[in-house]
Amino acid sequence: MWPGIGVGPRPLPRVGGFTLTEVLMTMTVGLIVLGMAAHSFIVQWQAYSAQRQVTEMVQNARTSVDLLAMQLRMVSAISALDSTPCTSSITYLSVQAPTQPRGLSRSSSGNTLQYTQGGQTQPRTGNITCLTIVQQGSVFTITLSARTSAKDPGLHDYRSLTLSTTVRARCLQVPPSTVCS
């Protein structure tokens, strides 16, 4: 007799595997975990972006206020001061360059702080929404408002900051005293 003849079909060995239901459940759980990871990444990226913009806004505002304060401390004469709220500008002579008028202003079109010297105007910092300079004798009060460059997705609006400082001009000739201190 030939081997295998007369013997019925042999059952195949059982190979372990997954059923269709198990595969679908595993894929569903995997997609949920992947979706949660993607959502967490997006939320973290938005928080990072918002914080980066706030940091940039604070740096711009502080730089602008420091520049204004430094320049106003060295004022020897004021040619023009416009203390209109939010659009103030000042033209002055400095102790360092008494023959060359300088100026500081906020451009209403681009929301930038502009510095003028020798007839040339240069932008200094951006996103300045309001600049007010008020003079009382040789004391100047500077109030500056800045905003972020883009809207915060969580607030659906710009974040803003207002800084204010008081500066005494050291050499401004205000009657009766003309002494530099």
Secondary structure, DSSP 8 states (H G I E B T S, - for coil): --TTTT-------------HHHHHHHHHHHHHHHHHHHHHHHHHHHHHHHHHHHHHHHHHHHHHHHHHHHHHHTEEEEEEEE--TTB-EEEEEESSSTTS-EEEEEETTTTEEEEEETTEEEEEES-EEEEEEEEETTEEEEEEEEE-SS-BTTTTB--EEEEEEEEE-SS--BTTB----
